[in-house]
Amino acid sequence: MAPVSESDSESPQTKKLLIVTGLAGAGKTVAIRALEDLGYSCVDNLPATLIAPFVDSLRTGALAAPEIALALDSRDPESPRELIRLFPELKTVRSVEVLFLEAQEAVVLRRFRETRRTHPLSHSDGASHPLALGDAIRLDTAMLASLRPLSTRIIDTTQMTSEYLRKLIRHDYASRAADSEVLFNVISFGFKYGMPGDVDTVFDVRCFANPHYVDSLRPLTGLSSEVSDFVFSDPNVRMFIERVSALLVSLHPLYRAEGKRYFGVGIGCTGGKHRSVAIAEELSARLRPHVPLVSVEHRHFDKE
């Protein structure tokens, strides 16, 4: 391979390679398109035989874009092994991050059935009959298992919409100065539907009175003033909001100094419809005067 020039020796600090991998159906295409929107030069589904020339192109400067995203999956079964073999060398020529996208098998099954797409590994065994969808998903998981430990970040998209994943990628991988801001995303959810995979801390608000047991409030959500008034009629809820908001405001400059770009705050009640929604709305409102980037998301409020 060509020797490293003086200018190339600076590339690990000044140039970035983001490897995007993970299960088919977990959102890799959404992520790559979001990265393209951010100005990344994207290379999708590089065959194993072209990975070594790709590394050479980075080393020699033939691929000189400051931010490159390489999407890699298991359609070529040799690709994961070849990437692992060349990974130490890649880190000498670029600042390398590995983003691994995954989702629960039942959700991947549903996504493929809803879109009526064929799984890319359906014919991977060379048989005349395609693999069953569940078998193809499990094969995909097994083939990519060796790449997962290389990941600098793993995103579970089980409970994410495509739009939310797109926003998350745009926020987390946009070019920023060293003092980049951190987004506090307050997420209401119902424990009965499972805890979100993208939260950094969780507050359980099932200890407060439940509007579900008030007939007039049961059909409503925490976005209604009636439910909100009921929830906040309890002085313990107001004390909870004050203490949690003060804690998060005090943590904000520490996470910002660390370079963290995303902090998920989970607010969970039983069904994610009443208490968690009202409290997440109020908590985000309390944070906004003190934290520049605050968003609120309700995962389960519209479930039956």
Summary of the structure (lengths in Angstrom):
residues: 304
radius of gyration: 22.5
end to end distance: 60.2
largest distance: 74.6
contacts: 949
relative contact order: 0.13
helix: 44%
strand: 18%
